[in-house]
């Protein structure tokens, strides 16, 4: 080093990290020659790194078999690291109470790229619970957590967050273009919650509320999930779910420093009818 201090960097580790960052930026490494050129990693070394990272579940094959994406092993490590953040520590006891009160599974998630990364999961002692696990990633445009976070952002912020979104249909109820999504987000924004009655998975319902930081920005969201009929307008439970979910989101937000009267992006919260 130029300052005379020894370097303790480990080149193989540095190359592996560079490759992970390259894949995280949306490069699938399907063309290994191009990947080697763009990363500056020798092609033979790159192939060995890909094989090792795949074996350790740090990367995984794309669904179509062409190239790679970040793997569940890396996602789980990231989720465990995020677990130490204040928002997770604050939210866990609140979500546990919420799940117990409503008898529904409760989750905390954040936007990570074009997906929602789930950081917390609390389930009641019932036979029907959510299949979502800590570290799960679901498309931002198709989930209640993603929708309510996007609903709290203005158009310019949405443009940035949704850049490259393919609006893939998960069910027949999934918004498959920006116009349809914006129309749904306007409803979510005015209602104060994002509701789903089988929108993401047949037979499963959900509702989500945004979590705000000290500046009033949506940094995460929480949701509850359960049998679809529990979330239908005819269920008689919507007021109960709305009240408990909103109160929990507000409590987490307040512990993060948010105070009433500060910017809340103009949200108009109304009770379901």
N, C-alpha and C positions, 0 to 999 in steps of 0.2 A: 504493500500500500504506500501511497505517496507520503503519508504522515509518519511512516516508520513503524507503525503498529502492525503486528502480524494479522493475517486474515484467517479466521476460523470457519469460513464458509465451507460447505460441503457441496461441490459441483453437482454430483448426481441428484442430491436432494433439491438443489436450486433448479435443475432441469425438470424434475418431476413437478415441482410447484408451478414452473412456467407453463408446462403442458396442461396442468389442471386449469390454470387461469385462461389459457387459450381455448380450451373446451368450454369453460364457463361463459366465455364471450360469444358462444354460439357456433364455434367451429367444430365440426364433427369428426375431423381427421379421416374422412373417407378416402381422401386423396393424400396418402402419406408423404408423397414427394412435395406437394404444396405445403403440407403442415410442417415438414422439416425445414423448408425454405423460410416460412413465415415465423417459425419459432427460433430458428438458428440452431436447432438440434440435429445432429447427424441422423440420417434416416434409419440406420441400423439401431442406433441408440433409442430413437423414438419408438421403433417397433417393440423393443424390449420394455420400454417404459409403459407403453400401451398394454402389453401383455401382463405386466406386473400389476398395474393399477386396476386392470379388469379382474384379475384373480383376487385382489384384495377388496373388490367391490367399491373401489373409489370412482370407477366409471362403469358404464353399462352400455350394451348395444342399444341403438335406437330401435323403436318398434318395427321399422321397415328393414332392419338389419344392415343399413348403410351407415357406418360410422358410429360415433359414441356420444353419450351425454354424461353428465355427472351422475354418479351412482348413489344408491341408498346408503352405502357404508360411509361415504363422505357427508351425506346429508345428516345422518345420525350423529356424526361427530360434531357437525356444525350446530345441530339442535342442542346437543349437550353443552356446547360452549355458550350458546345463547341462553341456556337455562340459568346461568349465573347473572344475567342481566336483571336490573331492578324490575322491569315490567313483568318478567316471569315470576320472580319471587313475590311480587305484590299480587299478581293475578291468581296464583294457585289456590290460596285459601278461599278467595272469593268465588272461584269457579267450583270448588268443592261444595260450598254452601249452595250455590245456584243449582248444581246437579241434584243435590239432596232435596232442595225445596221443590223443584219442578218434577223430579223423577225422570229427568232427561239427561243425555250426555252433553257435556259442555266442553268447548274448545277455545283456545287462543291461537290466532294466526296473524302472520304479517305478509306483506307483499314482498316477494323475492323474484325479480325478473317479471315474467308473465305468469307466475304461479303464486299460490298461497302456500307458505311453509307453516305447518302446524307445530307450535312450540309446547302446547299443553293439552292434556286430555283428562277430564274427570268424568267418571261414569257412575250412575246410581246402581244399587244392588238389584238390578232387574235383568231378565233374560234377554231383552232386546236392547243392545247398546250399539254405539257407533263403531264402524270398522276403521275409522280414521285413527292413525297412530301418530305419536310424536315423530316428527321428521317426514310425515307424508306431504306430498306436493300435489295440488290440484289446480286446474286452470282458473286464473283470476276472474275471467269474464263469466264463468259458469257457476260460481259458488256464492253463497250468501255473504261470507266474510269478504271475498273480493269485491262484490257489488257494493256493500255498504262503505268500504274504504274508498272506492272509486267515486261513490255518490258524494262524498265529502270534499272532493277535489273539483277545481274548476276545469273548464275545457282544455286550457293549455297544459295543466298538470296531467290530465287524462291522456292527452296526445303523447306526452313523454312516457307515461307508464304503459300505454298500450301499443307503443311502437313495435311493429313486427308481429302483433297478435293475429293469429289465423282464424279466430272466432270459430274454432272447431265445435261442432254440435255434439253434446254429450247425450242429450235427450231432445225430443221434439220441442221442448220449452226453452232450449238454450238460445239466447240472442246470437245470431250468426253473422251480424255485421254491426258496424259502429252505430248506425242510426237506431237499430233495434235496441242495442245496449243502452244508448243514451236515454231512450224513452223509458226503459226499465229503471235506470238510475234516477230519473226524475221522480218516479213513483216512490222509490226507496228513500230518496232525500226528503220528500214531503211527508212520508209516513214516519221516518225516523228509524225504521228497522227494514232490513231486507228479508222478505218472507219467501219461503219455498214450500210448495206442496207437490212433492214429486218432481221438482224441476231438475234436480241433479241425479236422483236415483229413484226408480219407481218404488213406492211404498214407504219412502223416507221423507219426512218433513224437516224444515229447519227455519230458524230466524236468527239474525245477526245484528249486533249493535257496534258502533265504532268506539274505539278507545282513543282519547285525545291526550296530547302532551301539554306542557305548560303554556305553549303558544297557541293551542287550539287546533293543532294539526293532527290528522288521523294517523297514528303510528301503528295501529293494530286494530283488531276487532275480535269480539267474542261471539260465539253462537251456541245455540242449543239444538240438538237433533233428536229425533225419535220417530215413532210411527206417524205416517202421513196424516192420518185422520186427526191427530192431536193439533195439527197446525191449520186445518181447514177452517174457513170462516164459520161453518156451522158447528164447530166442535164445542164452542162455549169456553174454550181455554185461552183464546187470543188475548184477552185483557190481562189474565194472570201471567202469561208468558211475557207480554209486552212490559208489564210493570216490573217483574223480577229481573228481566234481562236488561232493561234500561237502568234500573237502580244499580245493578252490578257494574255495568259499563261506566256509569257516573262515579261510582266509588273508586274503581281502578284509576279512572282519569284524574280524580281529585288527589289520589295518593301520588300520581305522577306530576302533580303541580298545577293541573288545570283548575281554574276558578270560574264560577259563573260570572258573566259580564265580559269575559275576554272573548276574543274572536272565536266564533264557532262556525265560520264559513256560511253564515246565513241559514243554517238548518232550521226548518220549521217542523217541529215534532208534533205529531197528532196521534191521538189514540185510535186504534182500530175500531171499526164499528161492525 
